[in-house]
Structures are given as C-alpha cells and as structure tokens.
C-alpha cells in the first residue's frame, strides 16, 4: 500500500484526537469493574480535554528524541523518566524507587514490582507507532525499550509492544483481523496478552455478544481491583491477582474494535462500557480508530467539546523550557513535531519512505508488517541489563534478583556480543568492593569471534561472595579492554543489600 503524505498527517491528527476523546470519555469510570452505560461525555468540558497522563509520557519521549536524537534506548528514556515524571503510584513509583537505588531497566521494572503486569506502558505506545508508521518492527523495538523501564519482564511490556506494532501497521493496513495478527506476531505466543486477545477473537468468531465476550475475558484473565459491582461479584469476578491488569484491558480495547463495526461512537463507548481502566482503554481505542480513519472521520460531536489542546497531568514542567513551553500545546503542534521525527527515522533506518505528496510511505508487500523470524529473541534479554558500545554489546544477567547477602555466593552472567566484522581478544577485569571475591578469577581473557561467525556471543558465569555486605547500594565495574587498543568499555554493576530484604 502507498500512503500519501497528507493522509499520513490526517492519521497523526486522528491518533491524538482519538487519544484525547477516549481519555476524557473514560475518566469518570476508571478502575471500576462494572458494565457502564455510557453514550457521551458526562463532564462539562468548556472546549478542552481532561488532562491525560496516557499522553504525558509520550510528550516527554518526543522531547527526548528532539534533544538526544532518534537512537534512544531505555537508558536515555529512564533518565528523562526520573527528571520529569512526577507520579509515585503503581509501576511508575516502584520503577523510580528502583532507579534511585541504581537499578537500570529492565531490573527497574521487574524488581519488587507487583505492577509489572499492569497498564502503565501500553497506554503510551502511539508515539512509537507514529514515528515508525508502516514499519511495525521498528515501532515494536522502541516500545520494548520504553516498556521495560517500569514493567521489566512483565505482561506490561508485551502489551506495549503489541499495541505499538498494531498501531504502526494501521497506517497502511485497514483490516482489523490482519492488524491484530500483526500485533500478535511481535509478542510471545503463550503470554497473557496474546491469550486474552485470542479470547476475544474466539468469542467474536463464535458469534458471542460483546457483553458475553467481556464476561468470558473476565472469567479467564481477571486481575484484582478495589471497586466491583454487585453483579460482577456474583459472577465470580471479585478475585484475581493484584496488579495483573494489562491482558484484560487490552482485551477490552479489542472488543471495542471488533464489535464496534467501524462506528467511532459505538466503538469507543463500548470499550468504556466494558469497565476496568476505562480512560486508558478508550484512549487506546480512540488512537487506533483515528490512525485507521483520520481526524476528519471522527464526528464533530466528539471533537468540538474538547477542542485541539493538550492538557498534562504528571510532568514536572518547570525544567521543560519556560514553565513547560517545550511541550506541544495542541495536537496540531504535536503532529508537526512527530512528523519531523519520522523523517529522521526514515533517514536513520534507510526506510522506503519518500518526502513527497503522492508516495510518502510505500509498503508493497504486506508480509513485511509481520514480525521477522528472530524478532521475539528480544525477550531473551528481559532479565539482562544491556550496555551498547561501538563494536560490542555487553549484558549483565542478574537472574531478576539484583541483591547479595553476606557470605552467600551469588551468580552473575556476563554476555559479550561482537557486533562487528573483526574478531578480538578481550580482557575482562572486575573491580570489586573491599572484602569481596569472585570466581573463577578477577581477570579473564577470552577470544570473541567476529559477527557472522558462530558463537560470536560469549557467555561467562561468575560467582561473587561478600565477606560482609554493609552498604545498601553496592556499585562496582567490569572493565573490558583489548591489548594493543586504546578503547575501553566500563560496565557498571549494582547489587543491593539482600540482608535487609
């Protein structure tokens, strides 16, 4: 399919308008497990949307790319997270606590985070789709780097990757079943998000009503919430795992898409009427619908009450220019700046997107929209902290537990990947705190084959023992160097005091 430039921009505007409409519509019913009866806004809006934390973090990611360039990862994004994100609730707060203790993503999103399966990341997927329109694998890779900050190895990461891939493909593909299949191709087949989405697909195929589909999803993918209607308690929906929310809520988005029959109002209201995290689900539904159809297709009755302004809720605007003037004020401003970033993405990744009116995005083979065969290998690194250097990637595998206890040996794995065409002899040196020991040795020399040669990724296992762990946070480094070369790679290691847990 060939997408014209003017249509791309209409879809950008539709994405952000749909986001604001859905977030505003669903806000009064957020986190109540009940069947709602919503047909329109219930607030007196005075021409503005409600503040939308679903959109806030995406504005921050836009600024990060404008300031740092498009080759950003979880390390850069997490710095912006700590500087500018104000909430302390749920996964946001737990990840910030972990990062302040020195833990990098994905450990920041995994360690002691009961909300890693919740909704905080899939709600911010649109930015990656819009800067990678028609190229879902790029969108999915960015979404992964984003989601692991506060969801680590949890379902929240799968949720954002699924949505980003689907939304990116929606710029060039309109069939809903195909779009859902594209999204599913980017996440593990047996994860909770995939199972919940297939649950809805099966109900729709069998001819179940949307209410029957909603109840079937709750029966199979129920997370614990505080407020539940008497009717849902009687149905047995009062139980569930604390923090396990994203599979269920993405399923509610899919119900609105599949059962809404292409009607904007029907689709977005149906999603809210399913209950749960209604501002997030409706905002995501609105974004997807807006990408598929463009802003002009959204009825004026939904657009006029909220206008085109953007309202923020959870950003520290003081350092963002003069009291936040770096933030886009309208969806039009946001779309112009996202369009500019997309141009930089096209240059960076050499994408077949021309800066012309008639042939802006050209995806001639639809199979390109599905994940490549090795994409899901990205999930092998969900317990690793990865550091990227010019010719090598270096990972520390903590096994999901970044702690150490006095006189109890603990394992760490060091993974060194040669990304270049030249083989190297690598010298590894550990600089440890006083009284700590490591086996097999503090210094090791290994041969790492060049990329394209089998086993160009070398894995080494070490055991660390501390005679006495006194500090809450223990920092040290692994030094990786090469004889005869001036370059040196320093990899930080953080182990928290496990005696205090």
C-alpha positions in Angstrom: 0.0 0.0 0.0 1.1 3.6 -0.7 0.2 6.2 1.8 0.1 9.8 0.7 1.7 12.4 2.9 -1.5 14.4 3.5 -3.2 11.1 4.6 -0.3 10.3 7.0 -0.8 13.7 8.7 -4.5 13.3 8.9 -3.9 9.9 10.6 -1.5 11.6 13.0 -4.1 14.1 14.0 -6.7 11.4 14.3 -4.4 9.4 16.6 -4.0 12.3 19.1 -7.6 13.5 18.8 -8.9 9.9 19.4 -6.5 9.7 22.4 -7.9 12.9 24.0 -11.5 11.9 23.3 -11.1 8.4 24.8 -9.2 9.6 27.8 -11.8 12.3 28.6 -14.8 10.0 28.0 -13.5 7.2 30.2 -12.0 9.2 33.0 -15.1 9.2 35.4 -15.3 5.4 35.3 -11.7 4.5 35.7 -10.9 1.3 37.6 -14.4 0.2 38.4 -15.3 -3.3 37.4 -18.8 -2.9 36.2 -20.9 -2.7 33.0 -21.3 1.0 32.2 -24.0 2.7 30.2 -22.0 5.5 28.5 -23.1 7.1 25.3 -21.4 10.5 25.5 -19.3 12.8 27.8 -20.8 13.4 31.2 -18.5 16.3 32.1 -18.9 20.0 31.4 -15.7 20.4 29.3 -15.7 24.1 28.2 -13.9 23.2 25.0 -10.9 21.4 26.5 -10.0 17.7 27.1 -9.2 16.4 30.5 -5.6 16.2 31.5 -4.3 12.8 30.1 -1.4 11.1 31.8 -1.6 8.5 29.0 -0.4 11.2 26.6 2.0 13.0 29.0 4.9 10.5 28.9 4.7 10.4 25.1 5.2 14.1 25.0 8.3 13.5 27.1 9.6 10.9 24.7 9.1 13.3 21.9 11.3 15.9 23.6 13.9 13.2 24.4 14.2 12.4 20.7 14.4 16.1 19.8 17.2 16.6 22.3 19.1 13.3 22.0 18.3 12.0 18.5 16.4 9.0 17.4 18.9 6.4 18.5 17.5 6.3 22.1 17.1 3.3 24.4 15.8 2.5 27.9 18.9 4.1 29.5 18.3 7.5 27.9 14.5 7.3 28.4 14.9 6.3 32.1 17.0 9.5 32.7 14.1 11.6 31.4 11.7 9.5 33.4 13.5 10.4 36.7 13.9 14.0 35.8 10.4 14.8 34.6 7.8 12.2 35.7 6.1 13.2 38.9 3.7 10.3 39.9 4.6 7.8 42.6 1.7 5.4 42.1 1.9 1.8 40.9 4.6 0.8 38.5 5.7 4.4 38.0 6.6 4.7 41.6 8.2 1.3 42.0 10.4 1.8 39.0 11.5 5.2 40.2 12.4 3.7 43.6 14.4 1.0 41.8 16.2 3.5 39.6 17.1 5.7 42.5 18.7 2.7 44.1 20.8 2.4 40.9 19.0 -0.3 39.1 18.8 0.1 35.3 16.0 -1.2 33.0 14.7 -3.9 32.8 15.5 -4.5 36.5 13.9 -1.2 37.3 10.6 -2.5 36.1 11.0 -6.1 37.4 12.5 -6.0 40.9 9.9 -6.0 43.6 7.3 -4.5 41.2 3.9 -6.1 41.7 2.5 -3.9 39.0 4.8 -5.1 36.1 1.7 -6.7 34.6 -0.4 -3.6 34.8 -1.4 -0.9 32.3 1.2 1.9 32.5 3.0 1.2 29.3 0.6 0.1 26.6 -1.1 3.4 27.1 2.0 5.3 25.7 2.6 3.2 22.6 1.3 5.6 20.0 4.4 7.8 19.8 6.4 4.8 18.6 3.8 3.8 16.0 3.6 7.4 14.7 7.3 7.8 14.2 7.5 4.4 12.6 4.3 4.5 10.6 4.1 1.4 8.4 7.2 -0.2 9.9 5.9 -2.1 13.0 9.2 -3.8 13.8 10.9 -0.5 14.4 7.9 0.6 16.5 8.0 -2.6 18.5 11.7 -2.3 19.3 11.2 1.3 20.6 8.2 0.2 22.6 10.2 -2.6 24.2 12.9 -0.1 25.3 10.2 2.1 26.7 8.1 -0.6 28.5 11.0 -2.3 30.3 11.6 0.9 32.3 8.6 0.2 34.6 7.4 -3.2 33.5 10.6 -5.2 33.1 9.8 -8.8 32.3 6.1 -8.4 32.9 3.0 -8.5 30.7 3.1 -4.8 30.6 6.0 -5.0 28.2 4.1 -7.4 25.9 1.1 -5.1 26.0 3.0 -2.0 24.7 4.8 -4.0 22.0 1.6 -5.5 20.8 -0.2 -2.1 20.6 2.8 -0.3 19.0 3.1 -2.9 16.3 -0.7 -2.9 15.6 -0.9 0.9 15.5 2.2 1.3 13.2 0.6 -1.2 10.8 -2.7 0.6 11.0 -1.2 3.5 8.9 -1.0 1.1 5.9 -3.5 -1.7 6.6 -7.2 -1.4 7.5 -8.4 -5.0 8.1 -8.8 -5.5 11.9 -8.1 -9.2 11.9 -4.9 -8.7 10.0 -3.9 -5.8 12.3 -4.4 -8.0 15.4 -2.5 -10.8 13.8 0.4 -8.4 13.1 0.4 -7.2 16.7 0.3 -10.8 18.0 3.3 -11.7 15.8 5.5 -9.4 17.9 4.8 -11.0 21.3 5.3 -14.5 22.7 2.5 -16.8 21.7 1.8 -18.0 25.2 1.9 -14.7 27.1 -1.2 -13.4 28.9 -1.8 -10.5 26.4 -1.8 -12.9 23.5 -4.1 -15.3 25.3 -6.6 -12.5 26.2 -6.6 -11.1 22.7 -7.3 -14.6 21.2 -10.0 -15.0 23.8 -11.8 -12.0 22.2 -11.2 -13.2 18.7 -12.7 -16.6 19.5 -15.8 -15.0 21.1 -16.3 -12.8 18.1 -15.9 -15.7 15.7 -18.4 -17.8 17.6 -21.0 -15.0 17.5 -21.0 -14.1 21.2 -22.3 -10.6 22.1 -19.8 -8.0 23.3 -21.2 -8.5 26.8 -20.6 -12.2 26.6 -17.1 -11.6 25.3 -16.5 -9.2 28.1 -17.6 -11.7 30.8 -15.6 -14.5 29.1 -12.4 -12.4 29.2 -13.0 -11.6 32.9 -13.5 -15.3 33.6 -10.2 -16.2 32.2 -7.9 -13.1 32.8 -9.2 -11.5 35.9 -6.9 -9.1 37.9 -7.8 -7.7 41.4 -9.4 -4.2 41.6 -10.8 -2.3 44.5 -14.3 -1.4 43.2 -16.5 -4.1 41.8 -20.3 -4.1 41.1 -22.5 -6.5 42.9 -23.4 -8.1 39.6 -19.7 -8.9 38.8 -19.1 -10.2 42.3 -22.0 -12.6 41.8 -20.4 -13.7 38.5 -17.2 -14.6 40.4 -15.2 -11.6 39.1 -14.2 -10.4 42.6 -11.0 -12.3 42.8 -7.7 -12.1 40.8 -4.0 -11.4 41.1 -3.1 -7.9 42.4 -1.6 -5.8 39.6 -2.5 -8.3 36.8 -4.3 -5.9 34.6 -2.9 -5.5 31.1 -4.2 -8.7 29.4 -7.8 -7.9 30.4 -7.6 -4.2 29.5 -6.1 -4.8 26.0 -8.9 -7.4 25.5 -11.4 -4.6 26.2 -9.8 -2.5 23.5 -10.2 -5.4 21.1 -13.8 -5.8 22.0 -14.5 -2.2 21.0 -12.6 -2.6 17.8 -14.2 -5.8 16.7 -17.8 -5.2 17.9 -17.9 -1.5 17.2 -18.5 -2.2 13.5 -16.3 0.7 12.4 -18.5 3.3 14.1 -16.4 5.7 16.2 -19.0 6.5 18.9 -20.2 2.9 19.2 -16.6 1.6 19.4 -15.3 4.0 22.0 -18.4 3.8 24.2 -18.4 0.0 24.1 -14.9 0.0 25.3 -15.8 2.3 28.3 -18.9 0.2 28.9 -16.7 -2.9 29.4 -15.4 -1.2 32.6 -11.8 -1.6 34.1 -9.2 1.0 33.2 -11.6 2.9 31.1 -9.7 6.1 30.4 -6.7 4.1 29.1 -8.7 1.5 27.1 -10.9 4.2 25.5 -7.9 6.4 24.7 -6.1 3.5 23.0 -9.2 2.6 21.1 -9.6 6.2 20.0 -6.0 6.3 18.8 -6.2 3.2 16.8 -9.5 4.3 15.2 -8.0 7.7 14.5 -5.0 6.2 12.8 -7.2 3.9 10.7 -9.6 6.6 9.6 -8.0 10.0 10.1 -9.2 13.0 12.1 -11.9 14.1 9.6 -13.7 10.8 10.0 -14.2 11.4 13.7 -17.7 13.0 14.2 -17.7 16.7 15.2 -19.9 15.9 18.1 -16.9 14.2 19.7 -14.3 16.7 18.7 -16.0 20.1 19.4 -16.4 19.7 23.2 -12.7 19.1 23.8 -11.0 21.2 21.1 -7.5 20.6 20.0 -5.5 21.5 23.1 -3.3 19.1 25.1 -3.6 19.1 28.9 -0.8 17.5 31.0 -1.2 15.8 34.4 2.0 14.3 35.6 5.0 16.1 34.2 7.4 18.4 36.0 7.0 21.3 33.7 9.4 23.7 35.5 12.6 22.5 33.7 10.8 22.0 30.4 11.7 25.3 28.9 10.0 28.4 30.5 7.4 26.6 32.6 6.8 23.9 30.1 6.9 25.7 26.8 8.8 22.7 25.2 5.5 20.8 25.5 3.2 20.9 22.4 0.2 22.9 23.2 -2.1 21.3 20.6 -2.5 18.1 18.7 -1.5 20.1 15.6 1.8 21.1 17.1 2.4 17.6 18.3 1.7 16.1 14.9 4.1 18.6 13.2 6.9 17.6 15.6 6.2 13.9 15.3 6.2 14.2 11.5 9.6 15.8 11.8 10.9 12.9 13.9 9.5 10.4 11.4 11.6 12.0 8.7 14.7 11.5 10.9 13.7 7.8 11.5 13.5 7.3 7.7 17.0 8.6 7.3 18.4 6.7 10.3 16.9 3.3 9.2 17.0 3.9 5.4 13.3 3.3 5.1 11.4 3.3 1.8 9.5 6.5 2.6 9.8 9.4 0.2 9.2 13.0 1.3 6.6 13.6 -1.5 2.9 14.1 -1.6 1.9 11.1 -3.6 4.2 8.4 -2.3 5.1 9.1 1.3 5.1 5.5 2.7 5.3 2.5 0.3 4.7 -0.9 1.8 4.2 -3.1 -1.2 4.4 -6.5 0.5 2.1 -6.9 3.4 4.2 -9.7 5.0 6.7 -7.0 5.8 4.3 -5.9 8.5 4.6 -9.1 10.5 7.5 -9.8 12.9 10.6 -11.2 11.3 11.6 -14.7 12.4 14.1 -13.5 15.0 12.2 -10.6 16.5 11.0 -12.3 19.6 14.6 -13.1 20.6 14.4 -9.6 22.1 12.6 -11.2 25.0 15.6 -13.3 25.8 17.1 -10.1 27.3 14.2 -9.3 29.7 16.4 -10.2 32.7 19.6 -8.5 31.3 20.9 -5.0 31.7 22.4 -4.2 28.3 25.1 -1.7 27.6 25.8 -0.8 23.9 29.3 0.2 22.7 30.6 0.9 19.2 31.6 -2.7 18.3 30.2 -4.7 21.2 27.1 -5.1 23.3 27.7 -6.2 26.9 24.9 -7.6 29.1 24.8 -8.4 32.8 22.3 -11.1 33.7 21.2 -10.8 37.3 18.6 -13.5 37.0 16.0 -11.0 38.0 17.4 -10.5 41.5 20.0 -7.7 42.0 20.8 -8.5 45.6 23.7 -10.1 47.5 23.9 -11.4 51.1 26.8 -11.7 53.4 28.9 -14.9 52.8 26.3 -16.3 50.4 27.7 -16.8 46.9 25.6 -15.5 44.1 25.8 -16.0 40.3 26.1 -13.3 37.7 26.4 -13.9 33.9 28.4 -11.7 31.6 27.4 -11.8 27.9 29.6 -10.2 25.3 28.3 -9.8 21.8 30.7 -8.8 18.9 28.7 -6.7 16.5 31.5 -6.1 14.1 33.4 -8.0 11.4 36.7 -8.1 13.3 37.4 -10.7 15.9 39.0 -9.7 19.2 40.8 -11.0 22.2 39.0 -9.4 25.1 40.4 -8.8 28.6 37.8 -8.8 31.4 38.7 -7.2 34.8 36.4 -7.0 37.8 36.9 -4.1 40.2 35.2 -5.2 43.4 34.4 -3.6 46.8 36.9 -4.5 49.7 36.3 -7.9 51.1 34.5 -9.3 48.0 35.8 -12.2 46.0 34.9 -13.6 42.6 35.5 -16.9 40.9 36.8 -18.1 38.6 39.1 -15.0 38.6 39.0 -11.3 38.8 40.7 -11.2 35.4 39.9 -13.3 32.4 41.0 -13.2 28.7 38.7 -14.7 26.0 38.5 -14.8 22.3 35.4 -13.4 20.7 34.7 -14.3 17.0 33.5 -11.7 14.5 29.9 -11.2 13.8 28.5 -13.7 11.3 30.6 -16.4 12.8 29.0 -19.0 15.0 29.3 -18.2 18.7 30.2 -14.5 18.3 28.3 -14.1 21.5 30.3 -15.3 24.5 28.8 -16.1 27.9 30.7 -16.3 31.2 29.4 -17.2 34.6 30.8 -15.8 37.8 30.2 -16.3 41.5 30.5 -13.4 43.8 30.9 -13.6 47.6 30.9 -10.7 50.0 32.6 -11.2 53.4 30.3 -8.5 54.8 27.6 -6.6 53.0 27.3 -3.3 54.8 26.1 -0.7 52.2 22.5 -0.6 51.0 23.7 0.0 47.4 27.0 -1.6 46.2 28.4 -0.3 43.0 31.4 -1.6 41.1 32.5 -2.1 37.5 33.5 -4.7 34.9 36.4 -3.3 32.8 36.5 -4.8 29.2 39.5 -3.9 27.2 41.8 -5.0 24.4 45.6 -5.4 24.2 47.0 -3.0 21.6 44.0 -0.8 21.5 43.2 2.4 23.4 39.4 1.8 23.7 37.9 0.6 27.0 34.4 -0.5 27.9 33.3 0.1 31.5 30.2 -1.7 32.6 28.6 -0.7 35.9 27.2 -3.4 38.3 24.7 -2.7 41.0 23.9 -5.2 43.8 21.6 -4.2 46.7 22.0 -5.4 50.2 20.0 -8.6 50.4 20.4 -8.8 54.2 17.8 -6.0 54.5 15.1 -7.6 52.4 
